[in-house]
Amino acid sequence: MRYKISKIVEQIPPSGIRKFFDLVIDMKGILSLGVGEPDFITPRNIREAAIRSIKQGRTTYTSNTGLMELRREISHFLNRRYSLRYDPDKEILITVGVSEGMDLVLRTLAGKNDKILIPEPCYVSYMPVTALAGGKPVYLRTPREKGFKLSPKQIDKACDKNTKALILNYPSNPTGASYTRKELKEISKVAEKRNLLVISDEVYDELTYDFQHTPFATLSGMKKRTVYLNGFSKSYAMTGWRVGFACGPEEIISAMTKIHQYTIMCVPIMGQIAAIEALKKGQKSVDEMKKEYKKRREFIVDGLNAIGLECHKPQGAFYVFPSIKSTGLKSMEFVTALLEKEKVAVVPGTAFGSSGEGYIRISYASSFDKLKEALSKISHFVNSL
Ligand SMILES: Cc1ncc(COP(=O)(O)O)c(C=O)c1O
């Protein structure tokens, strides 16, 4: 039987990461630096809080917007940490990770023919989710020479009367680039001038190594035009719990909640309870993990440069994005050959958009021993070319 799949879904390419990891899945003995996931397990106190709640029989639905206690904790946390104030009653929605938050905000904002500006290379979901919402993705290339960052001029030039919103992601997956407060201020001026909404994916905020992270919503006049997305996956090593949150103007959060209540209903209560514990007593673990990632960053950047794969020092997250242009291979050729010859899996830069050609993404959310072994194998591979 021939099924008539919706045109919009048919046109979406499968995720470049998935495509590559489908190859890896059946191979034995692979050293993978591919997945964007902490190698730490969720801190013990967080796991135990969830276990206790299950034992107490807390197994029900919650309010659509999430447990009030969690929304309050998020509100306190953002105020304490960034002097950012959101009303837990009207301006915060608990989502199934940042993934759901991004989907909801785009479905809420991106109507037919609305253009959404997306920096590229970028996280794999932005394009498909924009397209599924009915919006038009417009890519803004962020080359290595510009530190993989957007310039205010570039944003301004890309805007026309149909441009509705700009997606920001800093620190960035896949490049690790982040923005200083000064750089963000310049971007905020364009957002004001062009009347843009800014969807700010700050899921790696805690993993900013060289300067203080600045949430976009804290910039003068920006809170009203920002939807701030964050979650627990990366900072607290809680990818499997699927808890995130969206903060923004009441009107937007309320519209997002409408979609959420019909499609998801609510985030599982166990994850929400674990997230409360994370906010109350998780900071020490976050700081310890961050210290460890920072050491690994130095190690992998130095190692790759020594091999001859030019690698900038990322300012955050846990990825490096070295150039492989010196090898003369395309990204896909490089990762396929590396996998076949050395059994090391990394992600082709092209999985994050066409401007990722000539690069690979390596996750350093792996032990020092694994990173050392991988560097030695990559070196052996590059020298054999
Ligand atoms: C930039 C970025 N945004 C969002 C996500 C999804 O995060 P979550 O687990 O909160 O859905 C990821 C996951 O890798 C990411 O790298």
The ligand as a Gaussian input file, in Angstrom:
#p B3LYP/6-31G(d) Opt

LIG

0 1
 C       21.386000      23.530000      21.196000
 C       20.481000      22.481000      21.711000
 N       19.205000      22.800000      21.953000
 C       18.331000      21.878000      22.411000
 C       18.714000      20.577000      22.637000
 C       17.700000      19.602000      23.151000
 O       17.763000      19.591000      24.538000
 P       16.673000      18.884000      25.454000
 O       17.285000      17.618000      25.937000
 O       16.472000      19.871000      26.574000
 O       15.457000      18.685000      24.646000
 C       20.039000      20.198000      22.393000
 C       20.466000      18.800000      22.584000
 O       21.514000      18.358000      22.153000
 C       20.945000      21.178000      21.925000
 O       22.220000      20.871000      21.677000

